[in-house]
């Protein structure tokens, strides 16, 4: 069993979460959001790009296949 961080989690560490959230707050990006925030959308689209997915449906299928690992 893998005890280290996943590669995607290591890449996310380079992002400045506070700067991103400041921009989201400035433009009201999460104004009517209940659960799927702009940060979650950014991470999902990054995952799609890095895993070479071709469509949103393909990203959804891949995310559902890795549902246990999403907290990483």
N, CA, C and O atoms as a Tripos MOL2 file, in Angstrom:
@<TRIPOS>MOLECULE
protein
  288   287    72     0     0
PROTEIN
NO_CHARGES

@<TRIPOS>ATOM
      1 N           0.8450   -1.1810    0.0000 N.3       1 UNK1
      2 CA          0.0000    0.0000    0.0000 C.3       1 UNK1
      3 C           0.8870    1.2390    0.0000 C.2       1 UNK1
      4 O           1.8980    1.2990    0.7000 O.2       1 UNK1
      5 N           0.4930    2.2180   -0.7920 N.am      2 UNK2
      6 CA          1.2460    3.4520   -0.9130 C.3       2 UNK2
      7 C           1.0460    4.3260    0.3200 C.2       2 UNK2
      8 O          -0.0880    4.6380    0.6820 O.2       2 UNK2
      9 N           2.1280    4.7160    0.9580 N.am      3 UNK3
     10 CA          2.0550    5.5700    2.1540 C.3       3 UNK3
     11 C           2.4520    7.0050    1.8460 C.2       3 UNK3
     12 O           2.1890    7.8960    2.6540 O.2       3 UNK3
     13 N           3.0720    7.2520    0.7080 N.am      4 UNK4
     14 CA          3.5020    8.5950    0.3370 C.3       4 UNK4
     15 C           2.3710    9.3470   -0.3400 C.2       4 UNK4
     16 O           1.3150    8.7800   -0.6190 O.2       4 UNK4
     17 N           2.5990   10.6290   -0.6050 N.am      5 UNK5
     18 CA          1.5980   11.4410   -1.3030 C.3       5 UNK5
     19 C           1.5790   11.0610   -2.7800 C.2       5 UNK5
     20 O           2.5980   10.6900   -3.3610 O.2       5 UNK5
     21 N           0.4040   11.1650   -3.3610 N.am      6 UNK6
     22 CA          0.2800   10.9400   -4.7970 C.3       6 UNK6
     23 C           0.9200   12.1000   -5.5510 C.2       6 UNK6
     24 O           1.0950   13.1850   -4.9980 O.2       6 UNK6
     25 N           1.2640   11.8700   -6.8050 N.am      7 UNK7
     26 CA          1.9190   12.8860   -7.6260 C.3       7 UNK7
     27 C           1.0160   14.1020   -7.7760 C.2       7 UNK7
     28 O           1.4920   15.2360   -7.7210 O.2       7 UNK7
     29 N          -0.2660   13.8820   -7.9630 N.am      8 UNK8
     30 CA         -1.2010   14.9930   -8.1170 C.3       8 UNK8
     31 C          -1.2310   15.8540   -6.8550 C.2       8 UNK8
     32 O          -1.2720   17.0800   -6.9520 O.2       8 UNK8
     33 N          -1.2110   15.2420   -5.6930 N.am      9 UNK9
     34 CA         -1.1970   15.9860   -4.4290 C.3       9 UNK9
     35 C           0.0900   16.7940   -4.2950 C.2       9 UNK9
     36 O           0.0760   17.9010   -3.7570 O.2       9 UNK9
     37 N           1.1810   16.2550   -4.7750 N.am     10 UNK10
     38 CA          2.4380   16.9860   -4.7350 C.3      10 UNK10
     39 C           2.4050   18.1910   -5.6640 C.2      10 UNK10
     40 O           2.9650   19.2370   -5.3370 O.2      10 UNK10
     41 N           1.7590   18.0580   -6.8150 N.am     11 UNK11
     42 CA          1.6360   19.1830   -7.7400 C.3      11 UNK11
     43 C           0.7160   20.2640   -7.1860 C.2      11 UNK11
     44 O           0.9710   21.4520   -7.3850 O.2      11 UNK11
     45 N          -0.3410   19.8720   -6.4990 N.am     12 UNK12
     46 CA         -1.2870   20.8350   -5.9480 C.3      12 UNK12
     47 C          -0.6280   21.6810   -4.8580 C.2      12 UNK12
     48 O          -1.0360   22.8200   -4.6300 O.2      12 UNK12
     49 N           0.3750   21.1390   -4.1910 N.am     13 UNK13
     50 CA          1.0790   21.8920   -3.1540 C.3      13 UNK13
     51 C           1.7410   23.1410   -3.7080 C.2      13 UNK13
     52 O           1.9570   24.0970   -2.9640 O.2      13 UNK13
     53 N           2.0680   23.1610   -4.9950 N.am     14 UNK14
     54 CA          2.6940   24.3300   -5.6020 C.3      14 UNK14
     55 C           1.6980   25.4730   -5.8270 C.2      14 UNK14
     56 O           2.1060   26.6220   -5.9980 O.2      14 UNK14
     57 N           0.4190   25.1720   -5.8290 N.am     15 UNK15
     58 CA         -0.5900   26.2110   -6.0450 C.3      15 UNK15
     59 C          -0.7830   27.0330   -4.7870 C.2      15 UNK15
     60 O          -0.7300   26.5110   -3.6730 O.2      15 UNK15
     61 N          -1.0070   28.3310   -4.9750 N.am     16 UNK16
     62 CA         -1.2670   29.2210   -3.8560 C.3      16 UNK16
     63 C          -2.7790   29.2980   -3.6470 C.2      16 UNK16
     64 O          -3.4800   30.0450   -4.3290 O.2      16 UNK16
     65 N          -3.2560   28.5150   -2.6990 N.am     17 UNK17
     66 CA         -4.6950   28.4210   -2.4400 C.3      17 UNK17
     67 C          -5.2770   29.7670   -2.0080 C.2      17 UNK17
     68 O          -6.3850   30.1180   -2.4130 O.2      17 UNK17
     69 N          -4.5440   30.5160   -1.1940 N.am     18 UNK18
     70 CA         -5.0570   31.7920   -0.6930 C.3      18 UNK18
     71 C          -5.2030   32.8230   -1.8100 C.2      18 UNK18
     72 O          -6.1720   33.5810   -1.8380 O.2      18 UNK18
     73 N          -4.2420   32.8480   -2.7270 N.am     19 UNK19
     74 CA         -4.3330   33.7780   -3.8570 C.3      19 UNK19
     75 C          -5.5150   33.4040   -4.7570 C.2      19 UNK19
     76 O          -6.2500   34.2750   -5.2220 O.2      19 UNK19
     77 N          -5.6870   32.1030   -4.9960 N.am     20 UNK20
     78 CA         -6.8060   31.6490   -5.8180 C.3      20 UNK20
     79 C          -8.1470   32.0100   -5.1680 C.2      20 UNK20
     80 O          -9.0520   32.5060   -5.8390 O.2      20 UNK20
     81 N          -8.2690   31.7620   -3.8700 N.am     21 UNK21
     82 CA         -9.5190   32.0730   -3.1710 C.3      21 UNK21
     83 C          -9.7770   33.5770   -3.1120 C.2      21 UNK21
     84 O         -10.9280   34.0120   -3.1250 O.2      21 UNK21
     85 N          -8.7120   34.3650   -3.0470 N.am     22 UNK22
     86 CA         -8.8850   35.8220   -3.0840 C.3      22 UNK22
     87 C          -9.4650   36.2730   -4.4270 C.2      22 UNK22
     88 O         -10.3400   37.1380   -4.4680 O.2      22 UNK22
     89 N          -8.9850   35.6930   -5.5100 N.am     23 UNK23
     90 CA         -9.5060   36.0170   -6.8410 C.3      23 UNK23
     91 C         -10.9520   35.5600   -6.9700 C.2      23 UNK23
     92 O         -11.7840   36.2810   -7.5220 O.2      23 UNK23
     93 N         -11.2610   34.3610   -6.4630 N.am     24 UNK24
     94 CA        -12.6370   33.8540   -6.5040 C.3      24 UNK24
     95 C         -13.5590   34.7840   -5.7310 C.2      24 UNK24
     96 O         -14.6600   35.0920   -6.1870 O.2      24 UNK24
     97 N         -13.1130   35.2310   -4.5650 N.am     25 UNK25
     98 CA        -13.9260   36.1340   -3.7430 C.3      25 UNK25
     99 C         -14.1060   37.4880   -4.4440 C.2      25 UNK25
    100 O         -15.1810   38.0840   -4.3720 O.2      25 UNK25
    101 N         -13.0600   37.9710   -5.1180 N.am     26 UNK26
    102 CA        -13.1180   39.2610   -5.8130 C.3      26 UNK26
    103 C         -14.1710   39.2560   -6.9220 C.2      26 UNK26
    104 O         -14.8720   40.2510   -7.1080 O.2      26 UNK26
    105 N         -14.2890   38.1550   -7.6560 N.am     27 UNK27
    106 CA        -15.2190   38.0650   -8.7790 C.3      27 UNK27
    107 C         -16.4800   37.2650   -8.4560 C.2      27 UNK27
    108 O         -17.2310   36.9190   -9.3680 O.2      27 UNK27
    109 N         -16.7260   36.9670   -7.1920 N.am     28 UNK28
    110 CA        -17.9110   36.2210   -6.7470 C.3      28 UNK28
    111 C         -18.0600   34.8930   -7.4800 C.2      28 UNK28
    112 O         -19.1520   34.5490   -7.9310 O.2      28 UNK28
    113 N         -16.9750   34.1560   -7.5960 N.am     29 UNK29
    114 CA        -16.9920   32.8770   -8.2970 C.3      29 UNK29
    115 C         -17.8180   31.8140   -7.6050 C.2      29 UNK29
    116 O         -18.3980   30.9490   -8.2600 O.2      29 UNK29
    117 N         -17.8760   31.8730   -6.2760 N.am     30 UNK30
    118 CA        -18.6260   30.8780   -5.5050 C.3      30 UNK30
    119 C         -19.9310   31.4480   -4.9630 C.2      30 UNK30
    120 O         -20.4220   30.9970   -3.9280 O.2      30 UNK30
    121 N         -20.4900   32.4230   -5.6450 N.am     31 UNK31
    122 CA        -21.6550   33.1370   -5.1050 C.3      31 UNK31
    123 C         -22.8560   32.2340   -4.8480 C.2      31 UNK31
    124 O         -23.4400   32.2900   -3.7650 O.2      31 UNK31
    125 N         -23.2300   31.4210   -5.7950 N.am     32 UNK32
    126 CA        -24.4120   30.5630   -5.6430 C.3      32 UNK32
    127 C         -24.0470   29.0840   -5.5030 C.2      32 UNK32
    128 O         -24.8800   28.2130   -5.7520 O.2      32 UNK32
    129 N         -22.8300   28.8060   -5.1140 N.am     33 UNK33
    130 CA        -22.3350   27.4350   -5.0290 C.3      33 UNK33
    131 C         -22.7120   26.8250   -3.6900 C.2      33 UNK33
    132 O         -22.5990   27.4670   -2.6460 O.2      33 UNK33
    133 N         -23.1620   25.5720   -3.7340 N.am     34 UNK34
    134 CA        -23.4930   24.8660   -2.4970 C.3      34 UNK34
    135 C         -22.4310   23.8420   -2.1320 C.2      34 UNK34
    136 O         -22.0880   23.7120   -0.9570 O.2      34 UNK34
    137 N         -21.9060   23.1190   -3.1020 N.am     35 UNK35
    138 CA        -20.9460   22.0850   -2.7350 C.3      35 UNK35
    139 C         -19.7220   22.0440   -3.6600 C.2      35 UNK35
    140 O         -18.6160   21.7990   -3.1760 O.2      35 UNK35
    141 N         -19.8720   22.2690   -4.9360 N.am     36 UNK36
    142 CA        -18.7760   22.1070   -5.8860 C.3      36 UNK36
    143 C         -18.1320   23.4710   -6.1410 C.2      36 UNK36
    144 O         -18.5510   24.2030   -7.0380 O.2      36 UNK36
    145 N         -17.1290   23.8030   -5.3630 N.am     37 UNK37
    146 CA        -16.5240   25.1320   -5.3860 C.3      37 UNK37
    147 C         -15.5980   25.3130   -6.5870 C.2      37 UNK37
    148 O         -15.3150   24.3660   -7.3210 O.2      37 UNK37
    149 N         -15.1410   26.5290   -6.7670 N.am     38 UNK38
    150 CA        -14.1930   26.8260   -7.8460 C.3      38 UNK38
    151 C         -12.8790   26.0720   -7.6430 C.2      38 UNK38
    152 O         -12.2560   25.6380   -8.6120 O.2      38 UNK38
    153 N         -12.4600   25.9160   -6.3930 N.am     39 UNK39
    154 CA        -11.2380   25.1650   -6.1060 C.3      39 UNK39
    155 C         -11.3870   23.7150   -6.5440 C.2      39 UNK39
    156 O         -10.4700   23.1490   -7.1390 O.2      39 UNK39
    157 N         -12.5340   23.1090   -6.2540 N.am     40 UNK40
    158 CA        -12.7840   21.7270   -6.6820 C.3      40 UNK40
    159 C         -12.8060   21.6210   -8.1970 C.2      40 UNK40
    160 O         -12.3080   20.6490   -8.7630 O.2      40 UNK40
    161 N         -13.3860   22.6260   -8.8580 N.am     41 UNK41
    162 CA        -13.4370   22.6120  -10.3160 C.3      41 UNK41
    163 C         -12.0300   22.7410  -10.8960 C.2      41 UNK41
    164 O         -11.6990   22.0600  -11.8660 O.2      41 UNK41
    165 N         -11.2020   23.6040  -10.3140 N.am     42 UNK42
    166 CA         -9.8220   23.7380  -10.7760 C.3      42 UNK42
    167 C          -9.0800   22.4140  -10.6570 C.2      42 UNK42
    168 O          -8.3920   21.9990  -11.5890 O.2      42 UNK42
    169 N          -9.2190   21.7510   -9.5110 N.am     43 UNK43
    170 CA         -8.5250   20.4770   -9.3190 C.3      43 UNK43
    171 C          -9.0280   19.4110  -10.2800 C.2      43 UNK43
    172 O          -8.2440   18.6050  -10.7810 O.2      43 UNK43
    173 N         -10.3220   19.4010  -10.5380 N.am     44 UNK44
    174 CA        -10.8810   18.4210  -11.4720 C.3      44 UNK44
    175 C         -10.3620   18.6460  -12.8810 C.2      44 UNK44
    176 O          -9.9870   17.6920  -13.5620 O.2      44 UNK44
    177 N         -10.3350   19.8990  -13.3280 N.am     45 UNK45
    178 CA         -9.8550   20.1800  -14.6790 C.3      45 UNK45
    179 C          -8.3500   19.9640  -14.8000 C.2      45 UNK45
    180 O          -7.8630   19.5660  -15.8590 O.2      45 UNK45
    181 N          -7.6100   20.2240  -13.7190 N.am     46 UNK46
    182 CA         -6.1770   19.9010  -13.7310 C.3      46 UNK46
    183 C          -5.9650   18.3990  -13.8700 C.2      46 UNK46
    184 O          -5.1020   17.9490  -14.6240 O.2      46 UNK46
    185 N          -6.7600   17.6330  -13.1340 N.am     47 UNK47
    186 CA         -6.6730   16.1800  -13.2380 C.3      47 UNK47
    187 C          -6.9700   15.7370  -14.6740 C.2      47 UNK47
    188 O          -6.2870   14.8630  -15.2070 O.2      47 UNK47
    189 N          -7.9830   16.3350  -15.2940 N.am     48 UNK48
    190 CA         -8.3290   15.9820  -16.6660 C.3      48 UNK48
    191 C          -7.2070   16.2820  -17.6400 C.2      48 UNK48
    192 O          -6.9350   15.4880  -18.5410 O.2      48 UNK48
    193 N          -6.5490   17.4290  -17.4640 N.am     49 UNK49
    194 CA         -5.4420   17.7860  -18.3460 C.3      49 UNK49
    195 C          -4.2420   16.8610  -18.1390 C.2      49 UNK49
    196 O          -3.6420   16.3780  -19.0990 O.2      49 UNK49
    197 N          -3.9060   16.6260  -16.8850 N.am     50 UNK50
    198 CA         -2.7130   15.8250  -16.5950 C.3      50 UNK50
    199 C          -2.8830   14.3500  -16.9330 C.2      50 UNK50
    200 O          -1.9090   13.6570  -17.2260 O.2      50 UNK50
    201 N          -4.1230   13.8760  -16.8910 N.am     51 UNK51
    202 CA         -4.3540   12.4730  -17.2320 C.3      51 UNK51
    203 C          -4.7960   12.3010  -18.6850 C.2      51 UNK51
    204 O          -5.1960   11.2140  -19.1000 O.2      51 UNK51
    205 N          -4.7180   13.3880  -19.4470 N.am     52 UNK52
    206 CA         -4.9870   13.3620  -20.8950 C.3      52 UNK52
    207 C          -6.3960   12.8690  -21.2210 C.2      52 UNK52
    208 O          -6.5790   12.0450  -22.1160 O.2      52 UNK52
    209 N          -7.3760   13.3710  -20.5000 N.am     53 UNK53
    210 CA         -8.7800   13.0260  -20.7730 C.3      53 UNK53
    211 C          -9.2760   13.8570  -21.9500 C.2      53 UNK53
    212 O          -8.8170   14.9800  -22.1610 O.2      53 UNK53
    213 N         -10.2120   13.3060  -22.7140 N.am     54 UNK54
    214 CA        -10.6540   13.9620  -23.9360 C.3      54 UNK54
    215 C         -11.9980   14.6670  -23.8120 C.2      54 UNK54
    216 O         -12.3520   15.4670  -24.6780 O.2      54 UNK54
    217 N         -12.7520   14.3850  -22.7550 N.am     55 UNK55
    218 CA        -14.0580   15.0220  -22.6060 C.3      55 UNK55
    219 C         -14.4290   15.0990  -21.1320 C.2      55 UNK55
    220 O         -13.7970   14.4680  -20.2850 O.2      55 UNK55
    221 N         -15.4540   15.8730  -20.8410 N.am     56 UNK56
    222 CA        -15.9310   15.9800  -19.4660 C.3      56 UNK56
    223 C         -16.4710   14.6420  -18.9710 C.2      56 UNK56
    224 O         -16.2800   14.2820  -17.8100 O.2      56 UNK56
    225 N         -17.1370   13.9160  -19.8440 N.am     57 UNK57
    226 CA        -17.6550   12.6080  -19.4530 C.3      57 UNK57
    227 C         -16.5150   11.6570  -19.1030 C.2      57 UNK57
    228 O         -16.6260   10.8590  -18.1720 O.2      57 UNK57
    229 N         -15.4320   11.7470  -19.8450 N.am     58 UNK58
    230 CA        -14.2630   10.9280  -19.5660 C.3      58 UNK58
    231 C         -13.6620   11.2890  -18.2020 C.2      58 UNK58
    232 O         -13.2260   10.4050  -17.4650 O.2      58 UNK58
    233 N         -13.6380   12.5750  -17.8680 N.am     59 UNK59
    234 CA        -13.1540   13.0140  -16.5570 C.3      59 UNK59
    235 C         -14.0540   12.4720  -15.4540 C.2      59 UNK59
    236 O         -13.5630   12.0070  -14.4260 O.2      59 UNK59
    237 N         -15.3560   12.5270  -15.6590 N.am     60 UNK60
    238 CA        -16.3100   12.0360  -14.6550 C.3      60 UNK60
    239 C         -16.1130   10.5490  -14.4090 C.2      60 UNK60
    240 O         -16.1030   10.1050  -13.2620 O.2      60 UNK60
    241 N         -15.9580    9.7850  -15.4700 N.am     61 UNK61
    242 CA        -15.7520    8.3410  -15.3360 C.3      61 UNK61
    243 C         -14.4640    8.0650  -14.5590 C.2      61 UNK61
    244 O         -14.4290    7.1870  -13.6960 O.2      61 UNK61
    245 N         -13.4130    8.8130  -14.8690 N.am     62 UNK62
    246 CA        -12.1390    8.6100  -14.1720 C.3      62 UNK62
    247 C         -12.2440    9.0180  -12.7040 C.2      62 UNK62
    248 O         -11.6860    8.3460  -11.8360 O.2      62 UNK62
    249 N         -12.9520   10.1100  -12.4160 N.am     63 UNK63
    250 CA        -13.1070   10.5570  -11.0320 C.3      63 UNK63
    251 C         -13.9420    9.5600  -10.2270 C.2      63 UNK63
    252 O         -13.6500    9.3070   -9.0580 O.2      63 UNK63
    253 N         -14.9580    9.0050  -10.8360 N.am     64 UNK64
    254 CA        -15.7680    8.0040  -10.1380 C.3      64 UNK64
    255 C         -14.9810    6.7200   -9.8940 C.2      64 UNK64
    256 O         -15.1940    6.0400   -8.8900 O.2      64 UNK64
    257 N         -14.0770    6.3900  -10.8060 N.am     65 UNK65
    258 CA        -13.2620    5.1980  -10.6210 C.3      65 UNK65
    259 C         -12.2770    5.3620   -9.4710 C.2      65 UNK65
    260 O         -11.8840    4.3800   -8.8420 O.2      65 UNK65
    261 N         -11.8780    6.6020   -9.1950 N.am     66 UNK66
    262 CA        -10.9240    6.8870   -8.1190 C.3      66 UNK66
    263 C         -11.6040    7.5890   -6.9500 C.2      66 UNK66
    264 O         -10.9790    8.4100   -6.2790 O.2      66 UNK66
    265 N         -12.8490    7.2860   -6.7020 N.am     67 UNK67
    266 CA        -13.6160    7.9920   -5.6780 C.3      67 UNK67
    267 C         -13.0060    7.8600   -4.2850 C.2      67 UNK67
    268 O         -13.1140    8.7860   -3.4820 O.2      67 UNK67
    269 N         -12.3790    6.7500   -3.9870 N.am     68 UNK68
    270 CA        -11.7770    6.5690   -2.6500 C.3      68 UNK68
    271 C         -10.5660    7.4830   -2.4600 C.2      68 UNK68
    272 O         -10.2500    7.8570   -1.3300 O.2      68 UNK68
    273 N          -9.8910    7.8430   -3.5370 N.am     69 UNK69
    274 CA         -8.6800    8.6360   -3.4400 C.3      69 UNK69
    275 C          -8.9300   10.1320   -3.5560 C.2      69 UNK69
    276 O          -7.9750   10.9080   -3.5090 O.2      69 UNK69
    277 N         -10.1600   10.5590   -3.7030 N.am     70 UNK70
    278 CA        -10.4440   11.9720   -3.9540 C.3      70 UNK70
    279 C         -10.0390   12.8760   -2.8090 C.2      70 UNK70
    280 O          -9.7750   14.0560   -3.0380 O.2      70 UNK70
    281 N          -9.9790   12.3810   -1.6070 N.am     71 UNK71
    282 CA         -9.5930   13.2400   -0.4880 C.3      71 UNK71
    283 C          -8.1250   13.6090   -0.5350 C.2      71 UNK71
    284 O          -7.7060   14.5190    0.1800 O.2      71 UNK71
    285 N          -7.3290   12.9380   -1.3510 N.am     72 UNK72
    286 CA         -5.9080   13.2710   -1.4660 C.3      72 UNK72
    287 C          -5.7440   14.4900   -2.3400 C.2      72 UNK72
    288 O          -4.6210   14.9400   -2.5680 O.2      72 UNK72
@<TRIPOS>BOND
     1     1     2 1
     2     2     3 1
     3     3     4 2
     4     3     5 am
     5     5     6 1
     6     6     7 1
     7     7     8 2
     8     7     9 am
     9     9    10 1
    10    10    11 1
    11    11    12 2
    12    11    13 am
    13    13    14 1
    14    14    15 1
    15    15    16 2
    16    15    17 am
    17    17    18 1
    18    18    19 1
    19    19    20 2
    20    19    21 am
    21    21    22 1
    22    22    23 1
    23    23    24 2
    24    23    25 am
    25    25    26 1
    26    26    27 1
    27    27    28 2
    28    27    29 am
    29    29    30 1
    30    30    31 1
    31    31    32 2
    32    31    33 am
    33    33    34 1
    34    34    35 1
    35    35    36 2
    36    35    37 am
    37    37    38 1
    38    38    39 1
    39    39    40 2
    40    39    41 am
    41    41    42 1
    42    42    43 1
    43    43    44 2
    44    43    45 am
    45    45    46 1
    46    46    47 1
    47    47    48 2
    48    47    49 am
    49    49    50 1
    50    50    51 1
    51    51    52 2
    52    51    53 am
    53    53    54 1
    54    54    55 1
    55    55    56 2
    56    55    57 am
    57    57    58 1
    58    58    59 1
    59    59    60 2
    60    59    61 am
    61    61    62 1
    62    62    63 1
    63    63    64 2
    64    63    65 am
    65    65    66 1
    66    66    67 1
    67    67    68 2
    68    67    69 am
    69    69    70 1
    70    70    71 1
    71    71    72 2
    72    71    73 am
    73    73    74 1
    74    74    75 1
    75    75    76 2
    76    75    77 am
    77    77    78 1
    78    78    79 1
    79    79    80 2
    80    79    81 am
    81    81    82 1
    82    82    83 1
    83    83    84 2
    84    83    85 am
    85    85    86 1
    86    86    87 1
    87    87    88 2
    88    87    89 am
    89    89    90 1
    90    90    91 1
    91    91    92 2
    92    91    93 am
    93    93    94 1
    94    94    95 1
    95    95    96 2
    96    95    97 am
    97    97    98 1
    98    98    99 1
    99    99   100 2
   100    99   101 am
   101   101   102 1
   102   102   103 1
   103   103   104 2
   104   103   105 am
   105   105   106 1
   106   106   107 1
   107   107   108 2
   108   107   109 am
   109   109   110 1
   110   110   111 1
   111   111   112 2
   112   111   113 am
   113   113   114 1
   114   114   115 1
   115   115   116 2
   116   115   117 am
   117   117   118 1
   118   118   119 1
   119   119   120 2
   120   119   121 am
   121   121   122 1
   122   122   123 1
   123   123   124 2
   124   123   125 am
   125   125   126 1
   126   126   127 1
   127   127   128 2
   128   127   129 am
   129   129   130 1
   130   130   131 1
   131   131   132 2
   132   131   133 am
   133   133   134 1
   134   134   135 1
   135   135   136 2
   136   135   137 am
   137   137   138 1
   138   138   139 1
   139   139   140 2
   140   139   141 am
   141   141   142 1
   142   142   143 1
   143   143   144 2
   144   143   145 am
   145   145   146 1
   146   146   147 1
   147   147   148 2
   148   147   149 am
   149   149   150 1
   150   150   151 1
   151   151   152 2
   152   151   153 am
   153   153   154 1
   154   154   155 1
   155   155   156 2
   156   155   157 am
   157   157   158 1
   158   158   159 1
   159   159   160 2
   160   159   161 am
   161   161   162 1
   162   162   163 1
   163   163   164 2
   164   163   165 am
   165   165   166 1
   166   166   167 1
   167   167   168 2
   168   167   169 am
   169   169   170 1
   170   170   171 1
   171   171   172 2
   172   171   173 am
   173   173   174 1
   174   174   175 1
   175   175   176 2
   176   175   177 am
   177   177   178 1
   178   178   179 1
   179   179   180 2
   180   179   181 am
   181   181   182 1
   182   182   183 1
   183   183   184 2
   184   183   185 am
   185   185   186 1
   186   186   187 1
   187   187   188 2
   188   187   189 am
   189   189   190 1
   190   190   191 1
   191   191   192 2
   192   191   193 am
   193   193   194 1
   194   194   195 1
   195   195   196 2
   196   195   197 am
   197   197   198 1
   198   198   199 1
   199   199   200 2
   200   199   201 am
   201   201   202 1
   202   202   203 1
   203   203   204 2
   204   203   205 am
   205   205   206 1
   206   206   207 1
   207   207   208 2
   208   207   209 am
   209   209   210 1
   210   210   211 1
   211   211   212 2
   212   211   213 am
   213   213   214 1
   214   214   215 1
   215   215   216 2
   216   215   217 am
   217   217   218 1
   218   218   219 1
   219   219   220 2
   220   219   221 am
   221   221   222 1
   222   222   223 1
   223   223   224 2
   224   223   225 am
   225   225   226 1
   226   226   227 1
   227   227   228 2
   228   227   229 am
   229   229   230 1
   230   230   231 1
   231   231   232 2
   232   231   233 am
   233   233   234 1
   234   234   235 1
   235   235   236 2
   236   235   237 am
   237   237   238 1
   238   238   239 1
   239   239   240 2
   240   239   241 am
   241   241   242 1
   242   242   243 1
   243   243   244 2
   244   243   245 am
   245   245   246 1
   246   246   247 1
   247   247   248 2
   248   247   249 am
   249   249   250 1
   250   250   251 1
   251   251   252 2
   252   251   253 am
   253   253   254 1
   254   254   255 1
   255   255   256 2
   256   255   257 am
   257   257   258 1
   258   258   259 1
   259   259   260 2
   260   259   261 am
   261   261   262 1
   262   262   263 1
   263   263   264 2
   264   263   265 am
   265   265   266 1
   266   266   267 1
   267   267   268 2
   268   267   269 am
   269   269   270 1
   270   270   271 1
   271   271   272 2
   272   271   273 am
   273   273   274 1
   274   274   275 1
   275   275   276 2
   276   275   277 am
   277   277   278 1
   278   278   279 1
   279   279   280 2
   280   279   281 am
   281   281   282 1
   282   282   283 1
   283   283   284 2
   284   283   285 am
   285   285   286 1
   286   286   287 1
   287   287   288 2
@<TRIPOS>SUBSTRUCTURE
     1 UNK1         2 RESIDUE 1 A UNK
     2 UNK2         6 RESIDUE 1 A UNK
     3 UNK3        10 RESIDUE 1 A UNK
     4 UNK4        14 RESIDUE 1 A UNK
     5 UNK5        18 RESIDUE 1 A UNK
     6 UNK6        22 RESIDUE 1 A UNK
     7 UNK7        26 RESIDUE 1 A UNK
     8 UNK8        30 RESIDUE 1 A UNK
     9 UNK9        34 RESIDUE 1 A UNK
    10 UNK10       38 RESIDUE 1 A UNK
    11 UNK11       42 RESIDUE 1 A UNK
    12 UNK12       46 RESIDUE 1 A UNK
    13 UNK13       50 RESIDUE 1 A UNK
    14 UNK14       54 RESIDUE 1 A UNK
    15 UNK15       58 RESIDUE 1 A UNK
    16 UNK16       62 RESIDUE 1 A UNK
    17 UNK17       66 RESIDUE 1 A UNK
    18 UNK18       70 RESIDUE 1 A UNK
    19 UNK19       74 RESIDUE 1 A UNK
    20 UNK20       78 RESIDUE 1 A UNK
    21 UNK21       82 RESIDUE 1 A UNK
    22 UNK22       86 RESIDUE 1 A UNK
    23 UNK23       90 RESIDUE 1 A UNK
    24 UNK24       94 RESIDUE 1 A UNK
    25 UNK25       98 RESIDUE 1 A UNK
    26 UNK26      102 RESIDUE 1 A UNK
    27 UNK27      106 RESIDUE 1 A UNK
    28 UNK28      110 RESIDUE 1 A UNK
    29 UNK29      114 RESIDUE 1 A UNK
    30 UNK30      118 RESIDUE 1 A UNK
    31 UNK31      122 RESIDUE 1 A UNK
    32 UNK32      126 RESIDUE 1 A UNK
    33 UNK33      130 RESIDUE 1 A UNK
    34 UNK34      134 RESIDUE 1 A UNK
    35 UNK35      138 RESIDUE 1 A UNK
    36 UNK36      142 RESIDUE 1 A UNK
    37 UNK37      146 RESIDUE 1 A UNK
    38 UNK38      150 RESIDUE 1 A UNK
    39 UNK39      154 RESIDUE 1 A UNK
    40 UNK40      158 RESIDUE 1 A UNK
    41 UNK41      162 RESIDUE 1 A UNK
    42 UNK42      166 RESIDUE 1 A UNK
    43 UNK43      170 RESIDUE 1 A UNK
    44 UNK44      174 RESIDUE 1 A UNK
    45 UNK45      178 RESIDUE 1 A UNK
    46 UNK46      182 RESIDUE 1 A UNK
    47 UNK47      186 RESIDUE 1 A UNK
    48 UNK48      190 RESIDUE 1 A UNK
    49 UNK49      194 RESIDUE 1 A UNK
    50 UNK50      198 RESIDUE 1 A UNK
    51 UNK51      202 RESIDUE 1 A UNK
    52 UNK52      206 RESIDUE 1 A UNK
    53 UNK53      210 RESIDUE 1 A UNK
    54 UNK54      214 RESIDUE 1 A UNK
    55 UNK55      218 RESIDUE 1 A UNK
    56 UNK56      222 RESIDUE 1 A UNK
    57 UNK57      226 RESIDUE 1 A UNK
    58 UNK58      230 RESIDUE 1 A UNK
    59 UNK59      234 RESIDUE 1 A UNK
    60 UNK60      238 RESIDUE 1 A UNK
    61 UNK61      242 RESIDUE 1 A UNK
    62 UNK62      246 RESIDUE 1 A UNK
    63 UNK63      250 RESIDUE 1 A UNK
    64 UNK64      254 RESIDUE 1 A UNK
    65 UNK65      258 RESIDUE 1 A UNK
    66 UNK66      262 RESIDUE 1 A UNK
    67 UNK67      266 RESIDUE 1 A UNK
    68 UNK68      270 RESIDUE 1 A UNK
    69 UNK69      274 RESIDUE 1 A UNK
    70 UNK70      278 RESIDUE 1 A UNK
    71 UNK71      282 RESIDUE 1 A UNK
    72 UNK72      286 RESIDUE 1 A UNK
